[in-house]
Amino acid sequence: MNLSQPDASSVSQPTAKLPAHETVYQTLRGQILFGDLAPGQAVTIQGLVESLGAGMTPVREAIRRLISDGALVFQGNRRVSVPMLRESDLSELIYARKTIECQLARLATERVSPADIAALEAIDTALDQAISAGDVAGYLVQNYQFHTRLYAHADAPILTDLADRLWLRFGPSLRVVCGRLGTQSFPDRHKDILEALHRKDADLAVLAMERDVAQGMDQVRQGLTQAS
């Protein structure tokens, strides 16, 4: 199984023209989202400065923003860590994801073009290949790209931002569970979503998204329960 880390730049905006603090934020955000920093793993601010090859000020600013996002918690002694998910956290995440992401799917269904759907199908094909190959890193990247590309078509920036923050909360645990159980254990409801998009059936898209969220988060819950 390929457990190599995904390239965070492949799912975030290009960093060449970004200021240093934004570059550091996007890089560190990608490491959290895809599980390079495991839940509960404490890291020092100085260690992040060295590993990111950045200055203290942009690293501190990135940490501040990620704490605000709920993606990091301050541990004292100049250390931060990705928070561990509790059972109550999972219940809240499931509720929030269903509420927000199902509405984004509904809105996107009304706006996507055939070219947009084709782009989503290409991502889903890459996702299938990652699942078949047991490529955990590839699975995580393609799964995230499918959802974010779909939500971008909803033209709902507030909901999209909220959904993205939710992914920061459960992404690291998804990596842990996926690495433990393998990619084959995770359901893929994307083809049901794609069918709904082709049919311009918003209700079907909502149902498919609800099932995708519920089954994926249930796998996270089972995996974390088995590990405890």
C-alpha positions as CSV (number, residue, x, y, z in Angstrom):
1,M,0.0,0.0,0.0
2,N,1.3,3.4,-0.9
3,L,1.3,5.6,2.1
4,S,3.3,8.5,0.5
5,Q,2.1,12.0,1.4
6,P,-0.1,13.8,-1.2
7,D,1.2,17.0,-2.6
8,A,-0.7,19.8,-0.8
9,S,-0.1,22.1,-3.7
10,S,-2.2,19.9,-5.9
11,V,-5.3,20.8,-4.0
12,S,-4.6,24.4,-3.0
13,Q,-4.1,27.5,-5.0
14,P,-0.7,28.1,-6.6
15,T,1.8,29.4,-4.1
16,A,4.4,31.1,-6.4
17,K,2.8,34.5,-6.1
18,L,1.4,34.3,-2.6
19,P,2.9,36.1,0.4
20,A,5.0,34.0,2.7
21,H,2.3,33.7,5.5
22,E,-0.3,32.5,2.9
23,T,2.2,30.0,1.4
24,V,3.0,28.6,4.9
25,Y,-0.7,28.5,5.8
26,Q,-1.7,26.5,2.7
27,T,1.2,24.1,3.1
28,L,0.5,23.4,6.8
29,R,-3.2,23.2,6.1
30,G,-2.6,20.5,3.4
31,Q,-0.4,18.6,5.9
32,I,-3.2,18.6,8.4
33,L,-6.0,17.9,5.9
34,F,-4.3,14.8,4.5
35,G,-2.9,13.5,7.8
36,D,0.8,14.3,7.6
37,L,0.2,15.6,11.1
38,A,-1.6,12.8,13.0
39,P,-4.2,13.6,15.6
40,G,-2.6,14.0,19.0
41,Q,0.9,14.4,17.6
42,A,2.4,17.4,19.3
43,V,4.9,19.5,17.2
44,T,6.9,22.5,18.3
45,I,6.6,25.8,16.6
46,Q,10.4,25.7,16.0
47,G,10.1,22.3,14.4
48,L,7.5,23.6,12.0
49,V,9.7,26.6,11.2
50,E,12.5,24.1,10.3
51,S,10.4,21.6,8.4
52,L,8.6,24.3,6.4
53,G,11.7,26.3,5.7
54,A,9.9,29.4,6.7
55,G,10.3,32.3,9.1
56,M,8.9,32.3,12.6
57,T,6.4,35.1,11.9
58,P,4.6,33.4,9.0
59,V,4.5,30.1,10.8
60,R,3.0,31.8,13.9
61,E,0.4,33.5,11.7
62,A,-0.5,30.2,10.0
63,I,-0.8,28.5,13.3
64,R,-3.1,31.3,14.6
65,R,-5.4,30.9,11.6
66,L,-5.4,27.1,11.9
67,I,-6.3,27.3,15.6
68,S,-9.1,29.6,14.6
69,D,-10.2,27.0,12.0
70,G,-10.3,24.3,14.7
71,A,-7.5,22.4,12.9
72,L,-4.9,22.9,15.6
73,V,-4.9,23.3,19.4
74,F,-2.3,25.0,21.5
75,Q,-0.6,22.6,23.9
76,G,1.7,25.0,25.8
77,N,5.5,24.9,25.8
78,R,5.4,26.3,22.2
79,R,3.7,23.2,21.0
80,V,0.6,22.6,18.9
81,S,-1.3,19.4,17.8
82,V,-4.1,18.3,15.7
83,P,-7.1,17.6,18.0
84,M,-8.3,14.1,18.7
85,L,-11.9,13.4,17.7
86,R,-14.3,12.4,20.4
87,E,-17.6,10.6,19.9
88,S,-19.5,13.8,20.4
89,D,-17.3,15.5,17.8
90,L,-18.2,12.8,15.2
91,S,-21.9,13.2,15.9
92,E,-21.7,17.0,15.4
93,L,-19.6,16.6,12.3
94,I,-22.0,14.2,10.7
95,Y,-24.9,16.5,11.4
96,A,-23.0,19.6,10.1
97,R,-21.7,17.8,7.0
98,K,-25.1,16.5,6.0
99,T,-26.7,19.9,6.5
100,I,-24.1,21.9,4.6
101,E,-22.8,19.5,2.0
102,C,-26.2,18.2,1.0
103,Q,-27.3,21.8,0.3
104,L,-24.2,22.5,-1.6
105,A,-24.9,19.4,-3.7
106,R,-28.4,20.6,-4.4
107,L,-27.2,24.0,-5.5
108,A,-24.4,22.6,-7.6
109,T,-26.9,20.3,-9.4
110,E,-28.8,23.3,-10.6
111,R,-25.6,25.0,-12.0
112,V,-23.2,22.4,-13.4
113,S,-22.6,22.2,-17.1
114,P,-21.8,19.0,-19.1
115,A,-18.1,20.1,-19.1
116,D,-18.2,20.5,-15.3
117,I,-19.6,17.0,-14.9
118,A,-16.9,15.6,-17.2
119,A,-14.3,17.1,-15.0
120,L,-15.8,15.5,-12.0
121,E,-16.0,12.2,-13.8
122,A,-12.2,12.4,-14.5
123,I,-11.5,13.0,-10.8
124,D,-13.7,10.0,-9.9
125,T,-11.8,7.9,-12.4
126,A,-8.6,8.8,-10.7
127,L,-10.2,8.1,-7.3
128,D,-11.2,4.6,-8.5
129,Q,-7.6,4.0,-9.6
130,A,-6.3,5.0,-6.2
131,I,-8.8,2.7,-4.5
132,S,-7.8,-0.2,-6.7
133,A,-4.1,0.4,-6.1
134,G,-4.5,0.9,-2.3
135,D,-3.0,4.4,-2.7
136,V,-4.2,6.1,0.5
137,A,-2.6,9.4,-0.3
138,G,-4.1,9.4,-3.8
139,Y,-7.5,8.4,-2.5
140,L,-7.5,11.3,0.0
141,V,-6.5,13.9,-2.5
142,Q,-9.0,12.8,-5.2
143,N,-11.9,12.4,-2.7
144,Y,-11.2,15.9,-1.5
145,Q,-10.9,17.3,-5.0
146,F,-14.2,15.7,-6.0
147,H,-16.1,17.3,-3.2
148,T,-14.5,20.7,-3.4
149,R,-14.8,20.9,-7.2
150,L,-18.5,20.0,-6.9
151,Y,-19.1,22.6,-4.2
152,A,-17.4,25.3,-6.1
153,H,-20.3,25.1,-8.6
154,A,-22.9,25.8,-5.9
155,D,-22.0,29.5,-5.9
156,A,-22.4,29.6,-2.2
157,P,-19.1,30.9,-0.7
158,I,-20.2,30.9,2.9
159,L,-21.4,27.3,2.9
160,T,-18.4,26.3,0.9
161,D,-16.0,27.9,3.5
162,L,-17.9,26.1,6.3
163,A,-17.7,22.8,4.5
164,D,-13.9,23.2,4.0
165,R,-13.4,23.9,7.7
166,L,-15.3,20.8,8.5
167,W,-13.0,18.7,6.3
168,L,-10.1,20.1,8.3
169,R,-11.7,18.6,11.5
170,F,-12.1,15.0,10.3
171,G,-9.4,14.8,7.5
172,P,-6.6,13.7,9.8
173,S,-8.6,11.0,11.4
174,L,-9.8,9.8,7.9
175,R,-6.1,9.4,7.0
176,V,-5.5,7.3,10.2
177,V,-8.5,5.0,9.6
178,C,-7.9,4.7,5.9
179,G,-4.3,3.8,6.5
180,R,-5.4,1.2,9.0
181,L,-8.4,-0.3,7.1
182,G,-7.3,0.3,3.5
183,T,-9.0,2.2,0.7
184,Q,-11.2,-0.7,-0.2
185,S,-13.1,-0.3,3.0
186,F,-14.4,3.2,2.1
187,P,-17.6,3.5,0.1
188,D,-17.8,5.6,-3.0
189,R,-21.2,7.2,-3.7
190,H,-19.7,9.6,-6.2
191,K,-21.2,7.7,-9.2
192,D,-24.7,8.2,-7.6
193,I,-23.9,11.9,-7.3
194,L,-22.7,12.0,-10.9
195,E,-25.9,10.3,-12.1
196,A,-27.9,12.9,-10.2
197,L,-25.9,15.7,-11.9
198,H,-26.5,14.2,-15.4
199,R,-30.3,14.0,-14.6
200,K,-30.4,17.5,-13.1
201,D,-32.1,15.8,-10.1
202,A,-31.3,17.8,-7.1
203,D,-33.3,15.6,-4.7
204,L,-31.3,12.6,-5.9
205,A,-28.0,14.5,-5.5
206,V,-29.0,15.3,-1.9
207,L,-29.8,11.7,-1.1
208,A,-26.5,10.5,-2.7
209,M,-24.5,13.1,-0.8
210,E,-26.2,12.2,2.5
211,R,-25.4,8.6,2.0
212,D,-21.8,9.4,1.0
213,V,-21.3,11.5,4.2
214,A,-23.1,9.0,6.5
215,Q,-21.2,5.9,5.3
216,G,-17.8,7.6,5.2
217,M,-18.1,9.1,8.7
218,D,-19.5,5.8,10.0
219,Q,-16.3,4.1,8.8
220,V,-14.3,6.8,10.6
221,R,-16.2,6.2,13.8
222,Q,-15.8,2.4,13.5
223,G,-12.1,2.7,12.8
224,L,-11.4,5.1,15.7
225,T,-13.5,2.9,18.1
226,Q,-11.5,-0.2,17.2
227,A,-8.3,1.6,17.8
228,S,-9.3,2.9,21.3
